[in-house]
Amino acid sequence: RLKEMVKVVGRERLVLDLSCRKKIDEGKASFYVVTDRWQKFTNYKITKENLEFLSSFCTEFLVHGVDVEGKRQGVDADLVKLLGQISALPVTYAGGVRSVDDLKLVQTLGAGKVDVTVGSALDIFGGDLSYEEVAREYGTFKTARPALCFCSLV
């Protein structure tokens, strides 16, 4: 499926959505891609090797931390740190942001390699985080990115 998508729109226009959840695997927490409204675990684990393989099909990853998505209780620090350590491509993390401190935490834990989206925490969506403050502080892009097409992995 990915090869067909790349043929149609080109690698440079694809962002792969790797929505994932934490699962205990051999005594340690690992992150697995989930499907079916984030309820069904796949066997696809978020690893350096898997991201390297997928990087031949896209130019960026969008990773939802499903366990914290939409809850405004803080980001999944373990996932953000992992993404900063293992991805060679740009990564946009989504999930759990509640404050500017979370944005700073993503910058730190992601080693400057992980971008972040903010949704329900913004005041324009009923949250407490000022859209104007976030836009003023974090709204400038350091690099221009091409038009993108999103594709779910599974």
JOQUI-V645531 format. One record per backbone hydrogen bond with DSSP energy under -0.5 kcal/mol. NH is the residue of the N-H (numbers start at 0). CO is the residue of the C=O. E is the energy in kcal/mol with one decimal. If there is no record, write none. Layout:
nh co e
NH CO E
NH CO E
//
This chain:
nh co e
4 0 -2.2
5 1 -2.7
6 2 -2.1
7 3 -1.9
8 4 -2.8
9 4 -0.6
9 5 -1.8
12 9 -1.7
13 10 -1.9
14 148 -2.4
15 59 -2.0
16 150 -2.6
17 15 -0.7
17 61 -3.0
19 63 -2.5
20 31 -2.3
22 29 -2.9
24 27 -3.6
27 24 -1.4
29 22 -2.6
31 20 -2.6
32 43 -2.9
33 18 -2.6
34 39 -2.6
38 34 -1.2
38 35 -1.4
39 34 -2.3
40 38 -0.6
41 32 -2.5
44 42 -0.9
45 30 -3.1
46 44 -1.1
50 46 -2.4
51 47 -2.5
52 48 -2.2
53 49 -2.5
54 50 -1.7
55 52 -1.4
56 53 -2.3
57 53 -0.5
58 13 -2.4
59 13 -0.7
60 89 -2.1
61 15 -2.8
62 60 -0.5
62 91 -2.9
63 61 -0.6
64 62 -0.5
64 93 -3.2
65 19 -1.9
65 63 -1.6
66 19 -0.5
67 64 -1.9
68 64 -1.3
70 67 -1.9
73 95 -2.6
76 74 -1.3
79 75 -2.4
80 76 -2.4
81 77 -2.2
82 78 -2.6
83 79 -2.2
84 80 -1.5
85 81 -2.2
86 82 -1.9
89 58 -0.7
90 112 -1.1
91 60 -2.8
92 90 -0.6
92 114 -3.0
93 62 -2.4
94 116 -0.5
101 98 -0.7
102 98 -1.2
103 99 -2.2
104 100 -2.3
105 101 -2.2
106 102 -1.8
107 103 -2.3
108 104 -3.2
109 105 -2.2
110 107 -1.5
111 106 -2.0
112 109 -2.4
114 90 -3.2
114 112 -0.5
116 92 -2.3
121 118 -2.1
122 128 -3.2
124 121 -1.9
125 122 -1.5
126 121 -2.8
128 120 -3.0
133 129 -2.4
134 130 -3.0
135 131 -2.4
136 132 -2.5
137 133 -3.2
138 134 -1.5
148 12 -3.5
150 14 -2.4
152 16 -1.7
//
